[in-house]
């Protein structure tokens, strides 16, 4: 694969459009297809207008249950462009400084946070204080303690907190869950799940290279997908981890965060999930081997379009807008004032942070690190 920038990586992979297909065991509430849902929609303010916010915006345009109602940005030029392009009223546009005024805005129900990782906690707490529901991108925060504080703040404010796990609503990944958790090919023994891209022209000031803003390197920003896949395919929590940092081939860039890291998660069943998250090469795959068969995706963990197969043949699922499917999986619970399912809740984000912190500890010490199961 040729070298690509992070922007190029996102743009090339893209997000496909189509009809959402969700498997019953893991699906959101049934969504009417004909006619489309015509009830009240969640009014969503996007907080942070970077690259990923544009993908969420496209998802909002396709969503049955949500629509873009407001923006929060620190860049006046972006605010002006989004207001004009998407017909957002001035009263629903906020800067990071005056964000707390959203408290009195009854036309916004939920804040979707797509800011750098290090700002997730602050704006979740501020949104909760303003009485707004929250979807926060992953990783949920920088530490497990941060996650616990976010969960507590939302609970105290009586608002719901979801984490942007788009792959929990994507049909290829729902099939991975089914094959693994239902032991269609017997016990899964080994999972290989890795994600990375070669950084060719990243700005040295990009927030992904900042320890304070990113919390780490590709482990925080990409490795969370690998951790998730192991956890939801097995339906288990890892009990221990070993890990190794990779070589630094771009010392001018990677002064604060790792360039690559590999790790091995050990699960109660005896299964091992081995992964690499890297900024030094392009990789995007998932493979699982079980007692009597295997299943895989390549591309596997990015935005797709996914291609996969099992020992029984190729997968044949539609390409969907992953962000729209995620939004339409979350919104009915909030609209009906029902608790969110555990798999996309703040608790799920907290569990990922426990593992992420354990991987860093294992890589730094060279020792096997035990992980709590709760």
N, C-alpha and C positions, 0 to 999 in steps of 0.2 A: 504494500500500500504506500502511496506517496505521502510525503509529509503534509500535514494540514494544520492550520491554526485552529484554536478552539472555536472561533466563530464559524470557520469553514466546516468543522466537524458537525456542529449543530445544524448548519444549513443543509449540508449534504444528507444527513440522516433524516432530517425533517420530521414531520408528523403527517401520516396519511389520513385521508378522509374516508368516511364510509359509515356503515350502520354498526352500532354496538351490538356485540354478541357476548352474553355473559352466561357462564355455567351456573346452574342452580345452587350448587354447594357453596359458592363464594360470591354470588351475585348481590348487587344492590336490589332494593325493591323493584318489582316489575314495572317497566316503563311503558306507557301506552304508545303504540307506534302509529295507530290510525284511528282517530285523529291524534295529532300531537297534543301534549299537555297544554292546557289553556288556563290553568289556575295562576295563583300568585307566584311570582318568581322571586328568588333571593336577589337582592340588590347588592352587588359586590364592588368594593373599592380595591383596586390593585395598589399595593404598597411596594414601591420599587419598580421602575420601568426599564429594567435591563433586558438582556436577550431573552431570558425565559418568560418574562412578562408578556412578550409578544406571542409566545405559544399559548399561554393561558388565555390571552385575549381572543385568539382564534377558537379556543375551546369554548369560551363564553359565547361567542357568536353562534356556535352550533348547539349549545346546551338547551335542553328543554326547561330546566328548572332554575337557571341562573341568568343574569345579564349584567354587563358592565355598567356601573352607575357612577363610579368615582375613581379618582387617582390620587396617589401620594408620591411626590417626587421632590428631589432636591435640585432639579435642573429646570429652570424656567422655560427654556426652549422646548424641552420635552413636554412640559405641561401645556404650552401653547399648541404644539402639534397634535397631541392626543385630544385636547378639547375640540380642535377644529375637525380632525379626522373622524372622531367617534361621537361627536355631538354630546359631549359631557358638559353639563351646566357648571358655571363658575362656582356656585355654592358647594359643589361636590369635589372641588379640587383643593388639595392641601399640600403644604410643604412639610418637611420633617419637623420644622420648628412649631408650626401651628396645628399639627396633627391632632392634638388633644381636643380641639374644637369640634371634632367629629362627634363628640358626646351628644350635642344638641341636634344632630342631623338625623332626622327620622327616616330619611329616604335611603339610608345605607344600612344594610343588615349585617354584613360580613366583610371582614378585611382579609384579603389574600396576600400574605407576606412573601415576596420574592426578593428580598434584600440579601446582601451577603450574610453568611452564617452567623457571624459575630453580632449581628443586629437583630436576629430572630427573637431573642429573649426580650430585649427592650421594647420592641414594637408589639409583641404579643401581650406583654403586661399593660402597655398603654391602651391597646385595643380593648382588652378585657375591662379595664377601668372605665372605658367609655361605653361599656355595655354592648360591644359588638362581638359576634361570633368570629372565630379565627380559623383559617387554613394557613399553615406555615409550611414552607418548603423544607425538605430534608437536606442535610441532617437537621434535626429539630433545633439543636443548640450546640454549645461547645462542651458541655459537661452534663452528666446525669443529674447533678444538683440543679443546674439551670432548668432542665426539663421538669423536675419536680416542682420548682417554683412556678413555672408556667402553667402546669396542670392545676396547682393549688389556686393560682390567681383566677383562672377561668372558672373553676368550680365555685369559688367564693362569689364571683360576679354573676353566676348563673348563666354563663354562655358556654357554647360548645367549642372544643379545640380539636381540630383534625390536622393530620400531617399529609402532605401531598404525595401519597403512594399511588401514582398513576398506574403502575404495573399490576396492582391488585384488581384492576378492572379491565385488563387487556386479555383477550381470549387465549392467546398462546401461553401466557403465564398462568392463567386459570387452569389450562390443561396440564402444565407442569405440576401445579399443586395437586390436581386430581391424580395424576399418575404416581406421584410420590406419596401423598398422604393415604391414598387408598391401596397402596402397594400393588398396583396393577401388574408389575413385573417382579413382585416380591420386595424384600427390604432393599432400599437404596443404600449402597455401601460407600460410594465415592461420588462427590460432586466437584466439578471444576467450573468455576465461574470467575471470569476476569473481564475488566473493562479499562481501557486506556486510549490515549491519543498522543501523537507526537506533536509537541509544541514547537512550531516553526517560527512564528513571528509574534508571539504574545508580548504585549506591552509590559516592560519590567514593573510598571506601577499597577498592573492588574491586581484586583483584590484577592484572586486565588493564590497569589504568591505571598500574601501577608498573613502571618500567624494570628494577628489580632482579629482580622476580618474573616479569615477562612477557618481558623482553628487547626489547620493542618493542610497537607497537600492533597494529592489524588485520593488518599484513603478517605478523607472527609467528603470530598465532592463526588467521587465515583465509587469508592469501596462500599458505601452504604447499599448500593444495588446488589453487590455480590453477597453481602451479609444477609440482606433480605431474602434473596433467592434461596440460600441454604436453609434459612429458618422456615420459610413458608412451604418449600417443597417437602421437607422432612416433617414439618409440624412439631418440631422440637426446639428446645433452647440449648445452645452450646454450653458445655460445662468447662471447657478449657481451650486455650489458644497458644500456639507458638507462632513466631513471626520474625521476619528478617527485612531490614531496609535494603533496597537495591543501591547500585552505584550512582553517584552524582555525575552525570555526563554534561550538564549545563550549569556549572558552578556560578556563572554570572546571574542566573535567575533564581536558583534554589538555595538561597542563603538562610531563609527562615523556616521553610517547610520541606518535607521530603519530596523527592522526585519520583520515587516508586517504593512500593512495599509489597511483600508477599506474606501470606499467612495461612495457617491451617486451623480450622475450627473443628473441635472434637465434640461429638454429640452423644447423648446417653445410649443410643442404639448401637454405638460403635462406628457410625458413619463419620466420614471425614470430608469437610468441604475445604478445598485448597483454592486460593484466589490470589490474583495480583491486581493492584490498582496502580496505574502508571501514567506519567506524562512524557515518557521517553519512547513509546512505540504505540502503534495502533492495534488494539485487540478488543473484541466484542463478542464473547461467546459464553454459552452455558452447555454443560454436558453432565449427565447423571448416569451412573452405571448401577443396576440393581441385580438381584440374584438370577433373573431369567430374561433380562433385556436391558435396554438403555433408551434414553431420549435426550434430545439436544435442540438448541437454537443457535443460529449464526446468520445475521446479527442476533445477539441474545439479550442484551440488557440496556440498550440505548433507546432511541426513539423509533427504531425499525427502519423500513418495514421488515418484520421478523420472518425468518424462514426456519422451519424446523421439521423434525421427524422423530419417530420412535421405532422400535423394532417391528412394529406392525405397519409402518408406512409413513408417508409424508403427512404433515398437518395441513389442513385446508380450512383456515379461518380467515374471516375478512380483515382487511386493514381498516382500522378505526382511528378516529381522533381521540388519542389517549386522555388528553386534558378534559375534553367534553364528557367522556365516559366517567372519569373520576368525579367531576363536578356533579354529574347526574346520579352518581352513586352516593354522594354525601348529602346533597341538598334535601332530598325527601325527609331524611331524619330531622333536620333542623326545622324544616317547614311544618312538620308534624309534632315538633317538640318531643322527639324520642331520642334516647341516648344513642350516640354513634356506636357502631360495631367496633369491637376491640382492635381489629386489624388495621384500622386507619386512625386510631385515637392517639392522644398524647402519650398514653402508656406504651404504645408500640414504638413511638419515637424514643422514649426513655430507654427501652430495652436495646435499641440499636446503639445508643450512646454508650451503654454499659459495655457492649462488645467493642466498639471503636476505641474506647479508652484502654480496654484490655489488650488490644492489638498493639497500640503504641507502647504500652508497658512491656509487652513481650519482646517487641523489636528492640527496645532500648536496653533491656536487661539480658537478652539472650536466653531467658528462662521460660519454661511453661507456666502460664498464668491461669489460675483457676477463675472461673466466672460464676457468679451467682445465677440461679435459675429464675429469679423473680425480679 
